[in-house]
Amino acid sequence: MRIAVSGSIANDHLMTFPGRFADQLVGDQLHTVSLSFLVDGLEVRRGGVGANICYGMGQLGARPILVGAVGQDFDEYRAWLERHGVDCDSVRVSEMLHTARFVCTTDADHNQIGSFYTGAMSEARLIELQLVADRVGGLDLVHIGADDPEAMLRHTEECRSRGIPFAADFSQQLARMEGDEIRLLTEGAAYLFTNEYEKALVESKTGWSDEEVLEKVGIRVTTLGARGVRVDRAGEPSILVGCPEETAKVEPTGVGDAFRAGFLSGLSWGTSLERAAQLGCMVATLVIETVGTQEYTLNRGSFIERFTKAYGDDAAEEVRPFIQ
């Protein structure tokens, strides 16, 4: 399968706060919050939803096509992604704006407070997916991740009008979207990705029940944090997949993106949904063990060994030929 991944491309500034955010919040003063956290460290990393997913897919050997908008400061980042198997020829370079930036602080309980500067990301709405499809000889799936909201809507409508299957994945943009926008982005999606909280928020904002959402999408993928993932289809029993044992819980930023990288790679190879979900959970485990969303290295031997321990010999033998 040829899979294009649209989404943000950003530089991440990741900080750690040794205390708990909850201890700093005064219940009857939340309407006038004014806080500054003295952090212990700063890590500047490559990030962005689209780039993170593509990096993981590239590590697995799935040859993803990145679709997004960046600033003229993207050259080094582009070289990094291309060196790790990502097709960047459909990335738009702005003449005016800087590449987007994510600034995030994580506390001792792994809670996070973050801010996102869009920058050149706003020009993603100018990208025509048909040009991407023409360049690569057609698209089998477009993953529409968190990006400029107008770009997400336009990409979704273009996929519908051109008959290109798409995956809806609102992620960080869900909080600012209204029910009508979420309905437009959801209806007809081949896949819908959310975490548990986002699942409830989608249902609350759209007014759709869980069953109604399943009637409007092909497959619903709900990540469950440390409990793994659930994959649902209308009229079919749920597929539940747990997480492999991690060596350490270091930093959670990018874990969801890593899951999508593994899952989409499985789809591109034609594996079952269960196997795709297992691949996603394995890659997500690698990310939580490192600081930064693209700092992990996928070693084939170690990956297969850990995958076998988590999911068994048959599962490992099925994915072994694809892992590069």
Secondary structure, DSSP 8 states (H G I E B T S, - for coil): --EEEE---EEEEEEE-SS-GGGG--GGGGGG-------SEEEEEEE-HHHHHHHHHHHHT---EEE-EE-GGGHHHHHHHHHTT-B-TT-EE-SS---EEEEEEE-TTS-EEEEEE-GGGGGGGG--HHHHHHHHT--SEEEE-S--HHHHHHHHHHHHHHT--EEE--GGGGGG--HHHHHHHHTT-SEEEEEHHHHHHHHHHH---HHHHHHHSSEEEEE-GGG-EEEE-TTS--EEE-----S-----TTHHHHHHHHHHHHHHHT--HHHHHHHHHHHHHHHHTSSSTT-----HHHHHHHHHHHH-HHHHHHHTTT--
